[in-house]
Amino acid sequence: MDFLPRWFCRRTERWERFLFSSTAIMLALLLVSQLAMLNFKVRSLLSRVESLEGLPYQEHGWVE
């Protein structure tokens, strides 16, 4: 009779641990990536937008 509540508590403890650890890992990766973007060389490798900044879009003749 007490099987279902015990089973549920065991499962939720595992999921809680998994969610907490994966959230901590994702936050750490976010922090590392944001810190890496402060370096110009790394930013130019990770983001192509930096190299295109200031260039007008002329493929369709929209910019004269």
BAFI-629827 format. One record per atom (N, C-alpha, C): residue number from 1; chain; x, y, z. Coordinates in steps of 0.05 Angstrom, whole numbers, plus 5000, padded with zeros to 4 digits. Each point is the difference from the previous one (the first is absolute). Example, Ala and Ser with C-alpha at 12.3 -4.5 7.8 and 13.67 -1.06 7.14 Angstrom:
2
[1,'A',[5264,4886,5156]]
[1,'A',[4982,5024,5000]]
[1,'A',[5018,5024,5000]]
[2,'A',[4993,5021,4986]]
[2,'A',[5016,5024,5001]]
[2,'A',[4985,5022,5014]]
END
This chain:
64
[1,'A',[5016,4976,5000]]
[1,'A',[4984,5024,5000]]
[1,'A',[5017,5025,5000]]
[2,'A',[5024,4998,5012]]
[2,'A',[5017,5023,5002]]
[2,'A',[5020,5001,4977]]
[3,'A',[4997,4982,4981]]
[3,'A',[5019,4998,4978]]
[3,'A',[5000,5024,4982]]
[4,'A',[4977,5010,4992]]
[4,'A',[4999,5022,4981]]
[4,'A',[5012,5026,5011]]
[5,'A',[4994,5008,5025]]
[5,'A',[5013,5025,5010]]
[5,'A',[5031,4997,5002]]
[6,'A',[5009,4977,5009]]
[6,'A',[5029,4996,5001]]
[6,'A',[5013,5001,4973]]
[7,'A',[4987,4987,4980]]
[7,'A',[5010,4999,4973]]
[7,'A',[5002,5029,4989]]
[8,'A',[4978,5015,5005]]
[8,'A',[4999,5028,4990]]
[8,'A',[5022,5017,5013]]
[9,'A',[5005,4997,5026]]
[9,'A',[5021,5015,5014]]
[9,'A',[5028,4993,4989]]
[10,'A',[5004,4974,4995]]
[10,'A',[5026,4993,4989]]
[10,'A',[5004,5012,4972]]
[11,'A',[4980,4998,4984]]
[11,'A',[5002,5011,4972]]
[11,'A',[5004,5030,5001]]
[12,'A',[4985,5014,5016]]
[12,'A',[5002,5029,5000]]
[12,'A',[5027,5009,5012]]
[13,'A',[5011,4985,5019]]
[13,'A',[5027,5007,5010]]
[13,'A',[5020,4998,4978]]
[14,'A',[4999,4979,4983]]
[14,'A',[5018,4996,4978]]
[14,'A',[4997,5023,4980]]
[15,'A',[4975,5006,4993]]
[15,'A',[4995,5021,4980]]
[15,'A',[5009,5027,5011]]
[16,'A',[4996,5005,5025]]
[16,'A',[5008,5025,5012]]
[16,'A',[5031,5003,4999]]
[17,'A',[5014,4979,5006]]
[17,'A',[5029,5000,4999]]
[17,'A',[5009,5005,4971]]
[18,'A',[4988,4986,4981]]
[18,'A',[5007,5003,4972]]
[18,'A',[4994,5028,4990]]
[19,'A',[4977,5011,5007]]
[19,'A',[4994,5027,4991]]
[19,'A',[5018,5021,5012]]
[20,'A',[5006,4997,5026]]
[20,'A',[5018,5019,5013]]
[20,'A',[5028,4999,4988]]
[21,'A',[5011,4976,4996]]
[21,'A',[5027,4998,4989]]
[21,'A',[5001,5009,4971]]
[22,'A',[4979,4994,4984]]
[22,'A',[5001,5009,4972]]
[22,'A',[4996,5031,4999]]
[23,'A',[4985,5011,5017]]
[23,'A',[4997,5029,5001]]
[23,'A',[5026,5013,5008]]
[24,'A',[5014,4989,5019]]
[24,'A',[5026,5011,5009]]
[24,'A',[5020,4998,4977]]
[25,'A',[5000,4978,4985]]
[25,'A',[5019,4997,4978]]
[25,'A',[4993,5020,4978]]
[26,'A',[4975,5004,4994]]
[26,'A',[4992,5019,4979]]
[26,'A',[5007,5029,5008]]
[27,'A',[4996,5007,5025]]
[27,'A',[5008,5026,5009]]
[27,'A',[5030,5005,4999]]
[28,'A',[5015,4979,5006]]
[28,'A',[5029,5002,4999]]
[28,'A',[5009,5003,4970]]
[29,'A',[4988,4985,4982]]
[29,'A',[5006,5003,4972]]
[29,'A',[4993,5027,4989]]
[30,'A',[4977,5011,5009]]
[30,'A',[4992,5026,4992]]
[30,'A',[5020,5021,5009]]
[31,'A',[5009,4998,5025]]
[31,'A',[5019,5018,5011]]
[31,'A',[5027,4999,4985]]
[32,'A',[5009,4976,4994]]
[32,'A',[5025,4997,4985]]
[32,'A',[4998,5011,4972]]
[33,'A',[4977,4995,4987]]
[33,'A',[4997,5010,4973]]
[33,'A',[4998,5031,5000]]
[34,'A',[4987,5011,5019]]
[34,'A',[4999,5030,5001]]
[34,'A',[5027,5012,5007]]
[35,'A',[5015,4987,5017]]
[35,'A',[5027,5010,5005]]
[35,'A',[5018,4997,4976]]
[36,'A',[4996,4979,4985]]
[36,'A',[5016,4995,4976]]
[36,'A',[4994,5022,4979]]
[37,'A',[4976,5009,4999]]
[37,'A',[4992,5020,4980]]
[37,'A',[5013,5028,5006]]
[38,'A',[5012,5003,5023]]
[38,'A',[5014,5025,5007]]
[38,'A',[5027,5002,4985]]
[39,'A',[5011,4977,4992]]
[39,'A',[5025,4999,4986]]
[39,'A',[4994,5004,4970]]
[40,'A',[5014,5018,4987]]
[40,'A',[4995,5006,4971]]
[40,'A',[5005,4976,4982]]
[41,'A',[5022,4986,5004]]
[41,'A',[5006,4977,4983]]
[41,'A',[4979,4978,5002]]
[42,'A',[4992,4994,5025]]
[42,'A',[4979,4980,5004]]
[42,'A',[4974,5009,4989]]
[43,'A',[4993,5025,5004]]
[43,'A',[4975,5011,4990]]
[43,'A',[4999,4999,4969]]
[44,'A',[5022,5005,4987]]
[44,'A',[5000,4999,4971]]
[44,'A',[4997,4971,4990]]
[45,'A',[5009,4981,5015]]
[45,'A',[4996,4972,4993]]
[45,'A',[4972,4990,5005]]
[46,'A',[4988,5009,5021]]
[46,'A',[4973,4990,5008]]
[46,'A',[4977,5015,4986]]
[47,'A',[5005,5026,4994]]
[47,'A',[4978,5016,4989]]
[47,'A',[5008,5014,4975]]
[48,'A',[4986,4994,4978]]
[48,'A',[5006,5013,4975]]
[48,'A',[4988,5028,4998]]
[49,'A',[4982,5007,5018]]
[49,'A',[4987,5026,5000]]
[49,'A',[5020,5022,5003]]
[50,'A',[5020,4995,5016]]
[50,'A',[5021,5020,5006]]
[50,'A',[5014,5009,4974]]
[51,'A',[5005,4981,4982]]
[51,'A',[5014,5007,4975]]
[51,'A',[4982,5014,4980]]
[52,'A',[4974,4996,5002]]
[52,'A',[4981,5012,4982]]
[52,'A',[4990,5027,5010]]
[53,'A',[5006,5008,5024]]
[53,'A',[4990,5024,5011]]
[53,'A',[5011,5024,4984]]
[54,'A',[4982,5018,4992]]
[54,'A',[5007,5024,4986]]
[54,'A',[4999,4997,4970]]
[55,'A',[4997,4976,4989]]
[55,'A',[4998,4996,4971]]
[55,'A',[4971,5001,4991]]
[56,'A',[4994,5016,4980]]
[56,'A',[4972,5002,4991]]
[56,'A',[4992,4975,4984]]
[57,'A',[4975,4994,5001]]
[57,'A',[4989,4977,4986]]
[57,'A',[4993,5008,4971]]
[58,'A',[5014,4990,4980]]
[58,'A',[4996,5009,4973]]
[58,'A',[4992,4978,4980]]
[59,'A',[4994,4977,5009]]
[59,'A',[4995,4978,4981]]
[59,'A',[4976,5005,4982]]
[60,'A',[4978,5012,5011]]
[60,'A',[4976,5005,4985]]
[60,'A',[4997,5029,4992]]
[61,'A',[5021,5016,5004]]
[61,'A',[4998,5028,4992]]
[61,'A',[4984,5017,5019]]
[62,'A',[4996,4991,5024]]
[62,'A',[4983,5015,5019]]
[62,'A',[5015,5024,5011]]
[63,'A',[5026,4999,5001]]
[63,'A',[5017,5022,5010]]
[63,'A',[5013,5013,4976]]
[64,'A',[4997,5026,4997]]
[64,'A',[5013,5013,4978]]
[64,'A',[5026,5012,5007]]
END
